[in-house]
């Protein structure tokens, strides 16, 4: 695990609760443009990540203990699939091949999926909640460095309504009924951050200067982790 | 296994290829109205069946061998989720509780899902293709007995575009590359019919007269099996 990862970890202890709108309009704006890949690479990565989030949600639906939970989660799965299909439409607009565009980073993303699977239904559920929110926020920031008009359209895709509320409600109810579950999910939520950061930054294109790259990425992750802290806080859990 | 099931089986040897539009406009129209459940029971059953089809599709996406296959299957999953959500909207319009409406027949439908799972990826894929098509056709017929205007809206739901084409293309390509796979999938496709018929007819409300019930159901299954034969034929397989 590289060094920036630990530096991020420490930040988690000082939660800065900011709604997403403020995260994307922070005054200390950091420019990721130099590290931004071409649009097709970004779209292929983001589409395959979204498909992975959708697969995770689907597994959680299939294993849901009640028809009520299935119904609530289906909403989140539908929104995730909307996002995926909107990204696919952008790939096609760029004259890209969807399968090929997604293939490039598939091994990294598949590994991310394996590592973040969770050991039971609740861990899988909080994985959906935490990683989807984190990656949405991160991709929104990366989208700022994309050429126009595709950058604007990608921003619209990642600010469209999500299923976050339904997931938070299911998790909150379960945690309220079983405080020990909360402690375990807080731990799992913390573990997820490392793998999610790795799969997020894998979309960026490194320059020759490792130090300046890290200096650019670090403040973006600080912002995105603030969003993560807010999401955990919404469940009554410490990030 | 009851008697009508075997009678259906024999019919399969005499394929009558009719497009869906003709199936639903057959001249020898049989009335299922007396066996039709109330709208809420129908909608709860159909919604949970659709969620099961969606779950099966999602599992097939998660295990797909290529990003191209994942992309093609996502289209079918999206359409399935659209259907599910449209049925949920109808449940809400009838002032029903979605979780409760789906719960009634959930054990039967879960058992159907287990029995039709398939032993590998291709069997799971043809399960999605065969069962979705069969149940769509059957529910379309049942919808004719629902009160208006809900019956009309349900008909619109089940005649909306599906992902059948994408599934057929994936299956045809795999069968063309491996004839032995075709023989195995023909067998599996035949096995699916029994369990699919059972879960289909479970939505109906039996009267006191078993014989007249069967006499009403039998011709409807004949029509729906003609659709099944057509779908298998589209893959170059004998039903």
HADDOCK unambig.tbl for C-alpha pairs under 7 A between the chains (distance, minus, plus):
assign (segid A and resid 55 and name CA) (segid B and resid 58 and name CA) 6.35 0.50 0.50
assign (segid A and resid 55 and name CA) (segid B and resid 62 and name CA) 5.88 0.50 0.50
assign (segid A and resid 58 and name CA) (segid B and resid 55 and name CA) 6.36 0.50 0.50
assign (segid A and resid 58 and name CA) (segid B and resid 58 and name CA) 6.02 0.50 0.50
assign (segid A and resid 62 and name CA) (segid B and resid 55 and name CA) 5.87 0.50 0.50
assign (segid A and resid 67 and name CA) (segid B and resid 99 and name CA) 4.80 0.50 0.50
assign (segid A and resid 67 and name CA) (segid B and resid 102 and name CA) 6.35 0.50 0.50
assign (segid A and resid 67 and name CA) (segid B and resid 103 and name CA) 6.02 0.50 0.50
assign (segid A and resid 68 and name CA) (segid B and resid 99 and name CA) 4.22 0.50 0.50
assign (segid A and resid 71 and name CA) (segid B and resid 99 and name CA) 6.69 0.50 0.50
assign (segid A and resid 78 and name CA) (segid B and resid 81 and name CA) 6.51 0.50 0.50
assign (segid A and resid 81 and name CA) (segid B and resid 78 and name CA) 6.51 0.50 0.50
assign (segid A and resid 99 and name CA) (segid B and resid 67 and name CA) 4.79 0.50 0.50
assign (segid A and resid 99 and name CA) (segid B and resid 68 and name CA) 4.21 0.50 0.50
assign (segid A and resid 99 and name CA) (segid B and resid 71 and name CA) 6.69 0.50 0.50
assign (segid A and resid 102 and name CA) (segid B and resid 67 and name CA) 6.36 0.50 0.50
assign (segid A and resid 103 and name CA) (segid B and resid 67 and name CA) 6.04 0.50 0.50
